[in-house]
């Protein structure tokens, strides 16, 4: 009966751990939020408890859980076709570390303290580093610009010069031409306020037919 009680306590701790991480992801409307993180943590704890009761090798337990969570992470990470950026990496990493915390709870003795300290670092990274991230973003933001304008026997190089005028560093991507129009893509980085000035200027450019940013 004591073993059953201990297992229930482990599952409760595991659910609470997953909830703490999941709340932050849910608040930011990520693909894997509150319920997902709770289930990941509970699943890792439950598999660990069952394997220990069956007398399985702990190394194999950890390896199999890590392999399983890899499939979950693969479903979270994807490329945004609108701007070419890869999203979901932080959420996938959060799912990965949540599984590790679940294993710490499942193994119990000797790993509770390790799991608790690790959870403090995870919470710090997810909750406390956001303001620092915003400061960095204001100082240096990366955007993808796509400009389409009428073809008048000239290249799009003058737009690169415009980016430089606004204090932005532009890396030229693919450019293409149709019979009547020419389009180009740039990866542009620089302060957020400089991006806003450049966007305002380009939106008022009568030569531009289409503009994505």
Backbone bond lengths (Angstrom), bond angles and torsions (degrees), N, CA, C in turn:
res aa  C-N    CA-C-N  psi(-1)  N-CA   C-N-CA  omega(-1)  CA-C   N-CA-C  phi
1 X - - - 1.466 - - 1.527 110.67 -
2 X 1.336 117.54 -36.11 1.453 121.49 179.25 1.520 111.53 -63.63
3 X 1.349 114.39 -37.05 1.453 118.40 179.83 1.522 110.66 -66.19
4 X 1.325 117.00 -39.42 1.456 120.93 179.10 1.527 110.18 -64.34
5 X 1.342 116.26 -43.52 1.460 120.82 178.30 1.521 110.92 -61.09
6 X 1.321 116.68 -43.27 1.466 120.77 179.16 1.520 110.86 -62.22
7 X 1.331 116.14 -40.24 1.466 120.08 178.97 1.523 111.43 -63.82
8 X 1.319 117.20 -40.42 1.462 120.78 178.51 1.526 110.52 -63.96
9 X 1.313 116.30 -41.15 1.465 120.51 177.87 1.529 110.35 -61.93
10 X 1.327 115.95 -42.00 1.464 120.08 178.40 1.528 110.74 -60.88
11 X 1.323 117.10 -42.89 1.460 120.57 -179.48 1.531 111.33 -66.76
12 X 1.320 117.13 -36.17 1.465 120.73 177.46 1.526 110.74 -66.27
13 X 1.343 115.88 -43.30 1.465 120.19 177.64 1.528 109.99 -62.87
14 X 1.317 115.11 -40.93 1.459 120.59 -179.76 1.526 111.15 -63.45
15 X 1.322 116.93 -44.86 1.469 120.80 179.18 1.527 110.70 -62.06
16 X 1.338 116.88 -40.61 1.466 120.75 178.17 1.516 112.16 -65.04
17 X 1.329 115.83 -39.69 1.469 120.28 179.01 1.517 110.77 -63.74
18 X 1.338 116.29 -46.84 1.463 120.43 178.19 1.518 112.00 -62.04
19 X 1.338 116.55 -35.87 1.465 120.64 -179.30 1.525 111.40 -67.10
20 X 1.329 116.94 -39.85 1.467 120.62 -179.59 1.532 110.81 -60.70
21 X 1.331 115.76 -43.08 1.468 119.88 178.79 1.521 110.67 -74.48
22 X 1.327 116.28 -40.92 1.463 120.90 -177.60 1.512 113.90 -65.46
23 X 1.326 117.73 -32.21 1.464 120.90 179.94 1.525 111.41 -61.13
24 X 1.326 116.43 -40.75 1.459 120.08 179.96 1.520 110.49 -66.68
25 X 1.326 117.31 -42.34 1.463 121.06 178.44 1.534 111.14 -66.70
26 X 1.318 116.49 -38.98 1.468 121.23 178.93 1.524 110.39 -65.28
27 X 1.326 116.47 -41.29 1.463 121.29 -179.40 1.530 111.20 -60.41
28 X 1.326 116.14 -34.65 1.456 120.61 179.68 1.529 112.37 -93.33
29 X 1.341 116.40 13.83 1.482 122.83 174.58 1.526 112.59 55.52
30 X 1.329 116.13 44.48 1.457 120.61 178.58 1.528 110.44 -85.20
31 X 1.337 115.09 162.84 1.463 120.21 -175.06 1.526 112.66 -64.97
32 X 1.320 117.57 -31.01 1.468 121.63 176.72 1.521 107.68 -114.63
33 X 1.337 115.83 105.77 1.457 120.08 -174.38 1.510 113.83 -111.62
34 X 1.312 115.68 -138.04 1.459 122.56 -172.47 1.529 112.44 -58.81
35 X 1.313 117.28 -55.76 1.472 120.11 -176.11 1.520 112.07 -64.13
36 X 1.339 115.20 -40.37 1.466 118.70 -178.18 1.519 111.92 -63.59
37 X 1.335 116.91 -44.93 1.465 120.10 -178.50 1.530 111.54 -67.21
38 X 1.340 116.54 -36.94 1.471 119.44 176.34 1.523 109.94 -62.69
39 X 1.325 116.45 -45.18 1.477 120.27 -178.94 1.521 111.65 -65.47
40 X 1.331 117.47 -38.94 1.469 120.78 178.88 1.524 110.20 -63.35
41 X 1.334 115.80 -46.44 1.465 119.54 -178.82 1.526 111.04 -66.10
42 X 1.327 116.48 -44.37 1.468 120.56 178.09 1.518 111.25 -61.95
43 X 1.327 116.48 -43.77 1.463 120.21 -179.77 1.515 112.28 -60.94
44 X 1.328 116.76 -44.17 1.467 120.58 179.09 1.527 111.12 -63.30
45 X 1.339 116.01 -42.19 1.463 120.13 178.61 1.518 111.28 -64.91
46 X 1.316 116.21 -44.39 1.468 121.00 -177.52 1.523 111.45 -65.38
47 X 1.330 117.70 -44.57 1.464 120.60 177.93 1.524 110.41 -61.55
48 X 1.329 116.59 -39.11 1.460 120.54 179.39 1.528 111.09 -64.93
49 X 1.332 116.96 -45.03 1.476 121.42 179.40 1.520 110.81 -61.38
50 X 1.341 116.03 -47.65 1.468 120.51 -178.57 1.527 110.51 -62.11
51 X 1.329 116.58 -45.03 1.469 120.46 -178.26 1.522 111.53 -63.67
52 X 1.328 116.65 -38.54 1.464 120.21 179.18 1.529 110.43 -66.84
53 X 1.316 116.84 -38.79 1.468 119.69 179.15 1.525 111.61 -68.65
54 X 1.342 115.41 -27.97 1.464 119.39 178.01 1.521 112.25 -86.25
55 X 1.328 116.11 -3.89 1.463 120.36 177.56 1.511 113.75 77.32
56 X 1.346 116.95 28.08 1.462 120.09 -179.26 1.522 111.06 -77.40
57 X 1.338 115.19 162.18 1.460 121.98 178.46 1.529 109.31 -70.39
58 X 1.347 119.54 124.02 1.473 122.14 -179.47 1.527 113.34 -56.40
59 X 1.340 116.91 -35.24 1.464 119.90 -179.52 1.519 110.67 -64.29
60 X 1.317 116.75 -38.32 1.465 120.55 178.57 1.521 110.94 -69.67
61 X 1.326 116.71 -34.87 1.470 120.79 177.57 1.522 109.28 -58.94
62 X 1.326 115.49 -52.91 1.465 120.64 -177.60 1.524 111.02 -61.21
63 X 1.328 116.95 -43.65 1.463 121.04 -177.99 1.522 111.31 -62.22
64 X 1.320 116.75 -42.41 1.461 120.15 -178.56 1.527 111.98 -69.48
65 X 1.331 117.02 -37.42 1.468 119.98 178.18 1.522 110.08 -67.03
66 X 1.331 117.59 -42.73 1.468 121.36 178.63 1.529 110.14 -61.85
67 X 1.337 117.03 -40.82 1.465 120.35 177.84 1.523 110.69 -63.03
68 X 1.325 116.16 -43.37 1.457 120.10 -179.80 1.510 112.73 -64.72
69 X 1.328 117.02 -41.68 1.467 120.20 -178.61 1.522 110.49 -69.42
70 X 1.339 116.59 -21.36 1.468 120.08 176.41 1.510 112.04 -62.70
71 X 1.339 117.13 -36.64 1.460 120.85 177.93 1.532 110.39 -66.73
72 X 1.321 116.49 -39.13 1.466 120.34 177.76 1.527 109.90 -63.93
73 X 1.339 115.74 -46.08 1.461 119.97 179.34 1.519 112.58 -61.34
74 X 1.332 116.30 -36.89 1.465 120.43 178.12 1.520 112.53 -62.59
75 X 1.334 116.56 -31.17 1.458 120.31 178.25 1.513 113.21 -79.28
76 X 1.330 117.15 -18.01 1.466 121.41 -178.67 1.522 111.37 -85.83
77 X 1.344 116.18 -37.55 1.466 120.57 -177.53 1.525 109.72 -83.06
78 X 1.320 116.25 130.02 1.460 119.97 176.67 1.520 110.13 -152.53
79 X 1.328 115.39 163.98 1.473 121.38 179.42 1.519 109.29 -98.19
80 X 1.330 114.91 131.01 1.455 121.14 176.68 1.524 108.32 -82.77
81 X 1.334 117.11 112.10 1.460 120.95 -175.90 1.526 112.95 -66.88
82 X 1.325 117.34 -20.87 1.459 120.12 -177.79 1.529 112.19 -70.87
83 X 1.339 116.42 -32.87 1.474 118.17 -178.81 1.528 113.49 -132.09
84 X 1.331 116.65 0.54 1.453 120.30 176.69 1.512 115.21 78.54
85 X 1.337 117.49 2.20 1.452 120.10 -178.19 1.519 111.25 -81.08
86 X 1.338 114.99 150.33 1.461 120.63 175.39 1.521 107.70 -96.42
87 X 1.323 116.41 125.78 1.460 121.04 -177.31 1.528 110.37 -119.76
88 X 1.311 115.59 161.63 1.462 120.96 176.11 1.509 114.91 94.13
89 X 1.337 117.82 2.68 1.462 119.76 -176.71 1.535 110.83 -67.01
90 X 1.333 116.58 -44.02 1.470 119.67 179.48 1.523 110.97 -63.35
91 X 1.327 116.45 -41.59 1.464 120.19 179.45 1.522 110.83 -65.29
92 X 1.330 117.21 -40.51 1.463 120.58 177.80 1.533 110.36 -64.22
93 X 1.333 116.47 -40.12 1.469 120.22 177.67 1.526 110.63 -65.26
94 X 1.348 116.11 -37.92 1.466 120.17 177.81 1.530 110.41 -64.04
95 X 1.331 116.78 -39.94 1.470 120.60 177.27 1.525 110.56 -63.99
96 X 1.312 116.15 -39.94 1.469 122.10 -179.43 1.530 110.84 -63.42
97 X 1.345 116.31 -47.71 1.468 119.19 -178.88 1.530 110.92 -72.67
98 X 1.334 117.44 -28.69 1.473 120.15 175.94 1.525 110.38 -64.11
99 X 1.318 116.82 -39.15 1.468 120.52 176.37 1.526 110.38 -63.21
100 X 1.335 116.54 -40.14 1.468 120.16 178.60 1.528 111.24 -63.71
101 X 1.342 116.36 -40.58 1.461 120.14 177.99 1.530 110.66 -65.27
102 X 1.325 115.90 -37.59 1.466 120.07 176.55 1.514 111.95 -61.96
103 X 1.329 116.79 -37.53 1.464 120.63 177.67 1.525 110.75 -67.00
104 X 1.344 116.89 -39.46 1.465 120.20 177.53 1.520 110.84 -59.01
105 X 1.326 115.97 -43.25 1.464 120.50 178.79 1.522 110.36 -65.57
106 X 1.321 116.22 -41.38 1.461 120.29 -178.44 1.514 113.64 -64.47
107 X 1.332 116.67 -39.93 1.462 119.91 179.02 1.528 111.73 -71.18
108 X 1.340 115.81 -30.16 1.466 119.49 173.43 1.506 114.31 76.62
109 X 1.328 116.47 -119.45 1.470 123.08 -171.70 1.525 112.38 -45.95
110 X 1.323 114.80 127.85 1.455 120.07 176.59 1.509 114.18 90.45
111 X 1.336 117.84 -20.85 1.463 120.60 -177.55 1.526 113.15 -115.21
112 X 1.332 117.35 -6.37 1.465 119.82 176.12 1.532 110.56 -58.65
113 X 1.345 115.17 -47.77 1.454 119.69 -178.15 1.529 111.23 -63.51
114 X 1.327 115.76 -42.91 1.464 120.24 179.00 1.527 110.62 -60.82
115 X 1.330 115.59 -46.00 1.456 120.18 179.20 1.518 112.21 -62.66
116 X 1.331 117.00 -39.24 1.456 121.00 -178.92 1.529 111.13 -65.15
117 X 1.326 116.42 -45.63 1.467 120.76 178.90 1.532 109.96 -63.54
118 X 1.331 116.57 -42.09 1.467 120.36 178.63 1.519 110.90 -61.87
119 X 1.344 116.71 -40.01 1.460 120.13 179.88 1.524 111.11 -63.88
120 X 1.341 117.23 -36.55 1.467 120.56 177.31 1.533 110.11 -60.63
121 X 1.335 116.51 -43.40 1.461 120.16 178.61 1.529 111.23 -65.00
122 X 1.337 116.46 -39.82 1.471 120.60 179.29 1.520 110.31 -63.60
123 X 1.324 116.82 -46.93 1.464 121.40 179.33 1.529 110.37 -61.40
124 X 1.323 116.63 -40.79 1.466 120.61 177.90 1.528 110.67 -61.15
125 X 1.337 116.35 -44.64 1.466 120.49 -178.33 1.527 111.75 -65.26
126 X 1.329 117.10 -39.34 1.460 120.63 -175.84 1.525 113.13 -80.69
127 X 1.324 116.83 -37.89 1.460 120.43 -174.04 1.530 113.10 -97.17
128 X 1.318 117.26 -45.87 1.470 120.67 -169.24 1.525 114.00 -86.53
129 X 1.316 118.25 -21.77 1.459 120.07 -177.26 1.528 113.42 -87.20
130 X 1.330 117.69 -5.27 1.469 121.02 -179.13 1.533 111.66 -60.18
131 X 1.353 119.77 -47.12 1.473 118.91 178.74 1.528 113.07 -59.33
132 X 1.330 116.27 -38.56 1.473 120.00 178.52 1.528 109.70 -65.33
133 X 1.334 115.47 -39.54 1.459 120.58 178.27 1.529 111.17 -62.31
134 X 1.331 116.35 -38.97 1.461 120.73 179.13 1.521 111.17 -66.82
135 X 1.338 116.95 -38.18 1.463 120.58 177.82 1.529 110.20 -62.84
136 X 1.328 116.14 -45.09 1.468 120.91 178.58 1.522 110.45 -61.80
137 X 1.349 115.38 -40.45 1.469 120.13 -179.49 1.522 111.16 -63.07
138 X 1.345 116.74 -39.88 1.464 119.53 178.52 1.528 111.00 -65.47
139 X 1.335 115.46 -34.18 1.465 119.83 -179.25 1.526 112.06 -77.41
140 X 1.315 116.50 -34.51 1.473 119.96 -176.77 1.533 109.88 -151.68
141 X 1.334 115.66 103.02 1.464 122.36 178.71 1.517 108.92 -112.52
142 X 1.327 116.16 141.30 1.464 120.76 177.29 1.522 109.00 -108.30
143 X 1.309 116.00 127.11 1.462 121.73 178.09 1.524 109.95 -129.06
144 X 1.325 115.80 153.58 1.463 121.74 174.72 1.527 108.47 -105.79
145 X 1.310 116.51 121.36 1.463 121.85 -179.86 1.532 109.96 -107.56
146 X 1.319 115.27 136.81 1.471 120.06 172.26 1.525 107.86 -126.34
147 X 1.318 115.18 123.89 1.465 121.26 -177.91 1.523 109.54 -121.87
148 X 1.323 116.11 131.14 1.461 122.64 174.90 1.521 107.50 -122.86
149 X 1.329 116.44 126.48 1.457 119.69 178.76 1.530 109.72 -140.27
150 X 1.302 116.83 168.97 1.462 121.26 -179.92 1.523 109.70 -66.89
151 X 1.326 115.58 140.89 1.459 120.30 -179.11 1.521 109.49 -83.18
152 X 1.333 115.25 120.11 1.464 120.81 -179.50 1.533 110.30 -128.15
153 X 1.333 115.89 44.35 1.465 122.17 178.73 1.531 113.08 56.93
154 X 1.336 115.93 36.25 1.464 119.71 175.15 1.524 108.81 -144.74
155 X 1.308 115.80 155.42 1.453 120.09 -177.84 1.528 110.12 -82.88
156 X 1.328 115.42 -177.56 1.459 121.16 179.31 1.526 111.74 -96.83
157 X 1.328 115.99 15.70 1.462 119.73 -175.37 1.531 112.27 -62.01
158 X 1.345 117.11 -29.51 1.461 118.92 -177.89 1.527 111.49 -65.58
159 X 1.351 116.79 -22.31 1.464 118.88 176.28 1.528 110.81 -73.85
160 X 1.326 115.78 -32.37 1.468 119.17 174.62 1.531 109.80 -64.32
161 X 1.326 116.01 -38.08 1.463 120.29 177.37 1.521 110.88 -65.90
162 X 1.354 116.02 -34.32 1.461 119.82 176.87 1.521 110.95 -64.13
163 X 1.333 116.19 -43.05 1.462 120.12 178.05 1.530 110.56 -58.34
164 X 1.337 115.86 -41.91 1.464 120.40 179.57 1.527 110.81 -64.39
165 X 1.334 116.53 -37.90 1.466 120.43 179.49 1.528 111.67 -61.56
166 X 1.328 115.84 -31.20 1.458 120.16 179.50 1.529 112.45 -92.08
167 X 1.316 116.84 12.38 1.464 120.96 175.94 1.516 113.26 74.62
168 X 1.328 116.52 32.91 1.460 121.51 -179.09 1.514 110.36 -116.49
169 X 1.313 116.81 147.66 1.461 123.04 178.87 1.519 108.12 -102.50
170 X 1.321 117.25 114.28 1.466 122.31 -175.09 1.521 111.34 -109.30
171 X 1.321 114.97 128.62 1.473 121.04 175.04 1.522 108.83 -107.83
172 X 1.322 115.29 120.04 1.463 119.90 -174.49 1.522 111.96 -70.14
173 X 1.328 115.48 134.01 1.462 121.60 175.36 1.516 109.71 -104.85
174 X 1.307 116.75 -144.77 1.468 120.46 -178.77 1.524 110.69 -75.86
175 X 1.322 115.03 144.79 1.453 121.80 173.38 1.520 108.53 -127.16
176 X 1.309 116.01 143.47 1.462 119.91 -178.80 1.525 109.97 -141.51
177 X 1.337 115.58 156.38 1.462 121.02 -177.22 1.523 110.04 -133.20
178 X 1.308 115.34 136.32 1.464 121.21 170.58 1.521 106.69 -107.44
179 X 1.318 116.87 -170.85 1.462 119.88 -177.49 1.529 112.34 -64.29
180 X 1.347 116.44 -32.41 1.457 119.16 -174.70 1.531 114.33 -120.33
181 X 1.322 117.01 -10.45 1.472 118.75 -175.07 1.520 111.18 -137.20
182 X 1.315 114.91 159.25 1.462 121.97 175.64 1.528 107.63 -131.68
183 X 1.328 116.33 139.13 1.471 120.40 -177.26 1.529 109.83 -129.91
184 X 1.312 114.86 152.62 1.456 119.94 179.07 1.516 111.28 -147.32
185 X 1.337 114.98 154.05 1.473 121.83 178.61 1.515 108.44 -124.27
186 X 1.342 115.66 136.43 1.459 121.17 178.30 1.523 109.83 -131.79
187 X 1.325 116.00 142.20 1.458 121.95 168.66 1.525 105.73 -96.17
188 X 1.326 116.58 113.05 1.461 121.41 -171.43 1.533 109.66 -116.48
189 X 1.315 116.65 132.88 1.465 120.08 178.32 1.519 110.84 -131.13
190 X 1.336 113.98 148.50 1.451 120.75 -179.30 1.519 110.35 161.09
191 X 1.333 118.34 -177.67 1.461 121.72 -179.92 1.537 111.70 -58.60
192 X 1.325 115.84 145.17 1.459 121.01 -177.16 1.531 111.89 -60.22
193 X 1.339 117.44 -39.54 1.461 120.25 -178.98 1.531 111.04 -65.08
194 X 1.338 117.63 -32.00 1.460 120.95 177.43 1.524 110.91 -69.82
195 X 1.341 115.64 -36.27 1.467 119.33 175.17 1.525 110.22 -60.55
196 X 1.328 116.57 -44.57 1.462 120.61 -177.89 1.529 110.84 -61.57
197 X 1.331 117.61 -39.95 1.461 121.23 178.21 1.523 110.95 -65.19
198 X 1.342 115.79 -43.56 1.463 119.81 -179.84 1.524 111.17 -64.96
199 X 1.334 116.89 -41.89 1.467 120.99 179.76 1.526 110.72 -62.29
200 X 1.323 116.81 -43.69 1.465 121.07 179.19 1.519 110.96 -60.61
201 X 1.330 116.18 -41.83 1.460 121.08 179.62 1.523 111.50 -65.88
202 X 1.335 116.42 -45.36 1.466 120.65 -177.65 1.522 112.13 -69.11
203 X 1.323 117.48 -32.98 1.465 120.50 178.83 1.518 111.71 -67.09
204 X 1.330 117.14 -23.82 1.463 121.20 178.84 1.521 112.89 -97.60
205 X 1.330 116.22 7.66 1.461 121.04 179.64 1.532 109.26 -80.64
206 X 1.341 118.63 115.63 1.486 120.93 -176.92 1.530 113.72 -68.91
207 X 1.345 117.19 -16.02 1.450 120.64 -179.75 1.536 112.69 -78.11
208 X 1.307 116.00 -20.26 1.467 119.99 -175.28 1.520 111.37 -85.12
209 X 1.334 115.39 127.96 1.475 121.66 178.72 1.515 110.52 -89.60
210 X 1.348 116.55 -46.61 1.457 122.44 178.96 1.530 109.14 -130.91
211 X 1.327 114.81 144.34 1.461 119.03 -178.42 1.529 108.64 -147.16
212 X 1.342 116.14 116.62 1.460 122.47 176.93 1.518 108.88 -115.90
213 X 1.329 117.35 140.59 1.463 120.78 179.72 1.509 110.71 -150.93
